[in-house]
């Protein structure tokens, strides 16, 4: 039971060597991994050296033992100077050269059990601990050593003191260990890549959802693709404005938090109706709510859909307990006709509508009656066969003169 905490404490102590509190998380991880790998190679070098000594291969033994000593000195120097670049370079050079020298000392590829394969760890290590663009250089250095090993093969000694079963065992160990390390590094890279792409997809979905809360789906797609200026003309669309009656006195009576909660309660229901009828919420300004139908996707029943939403709003305000308690009422105005829709701004995007229909719908609301839905002749002509309307008569409208308007009452029952 005591070995596990001791092992963890040892790993933590190794990770603290050369650590800098200002290091990025990625750099801190690289330092810890390289230090851990260095200590494992130091132990392996010492063990290999002892094995070669046991069989009388003193020159071969001096190479891994020398590596262990030099590598340990570089770790100590790193802990003292915190020069990670120098430490990383020295470790990669040692990993690259040691197997090549050991192969020459033991007598070539076969006699050394292809120990030069360990040099392949160098370019893999460069991918992990150095800039990826430098890794091909280390790989070319490894290939160069392999080619040089082949050129030197006729000039090295033909035998060594290692027994044949041990050479076969080292073959198995060298190939298995290097293959295992290469597979582990590649497996870790793929796993990390999958995790990174998963997080990227999650963030992409968050950003897409945020963008869709601001812009229509069709417009957001064009904007994400870096497309043209977004401005479209629609021959037929309908616009609704709804404004709370008596909002200013209400602000004096309620706490700010209560007022915001009330608006959120009411407008959240309006939003649900927008989704239900496939409409497009344009904006809210204070206690005013603007929604359009027939943009950005044209539809033949744009006026009917918006009229049904207006009736649902009126009925909701009459039955919702909170709205009834606060005696909430809205003026609602609708107009239909051609509009221009598009996106304005470069940083905080806004999908907006322009045209006489927008101004007239706003006037229908402001010149309307609390609790009623006032519509223009343009809207009346489109919905009168499906909805019951009451003629209000001629109403003086600011900037428009006298206009004939109707009150929307209900949907006609099917015969």
ABEGO torsion letter per residue (X at the ends): XAAAAAAAAAAAAAAABGBBAABBAAAAAAAAAAAAAAAAAAAAAAAAAAAAAAAGBAAAAAAAAAAAAAAAAAAAAAAAAGBAAAAAAAAAAAAAAAAAAAAAAAGEAAAAGGAAAAAAAAAAAAAAABBAAAAAAAAAAAAAAAAAAAAAAAABBABBABBAAAAAAAAAAAAAAAAAAAAAAAAAAAAAAAAAAAAAAAAAAAAAAAAAAABBAAAAAAAAAGBBBBBBBBABBBBBBBBBBGAAAAAAABBAAAAAAAAAAAAAAAAAAAAAAGBBBABBBEABBBBBBGOABBBAAAAAAAAAAAAAAAAAAAABAAAAAAGBBBBBBBBBEBBBBBBBEAABBBBBBBEAAAAAAAAAAAABBBGBBBBBAAAAAAAAAABBBBBAEBBBBBGAEBBBBBBBABBBBBX
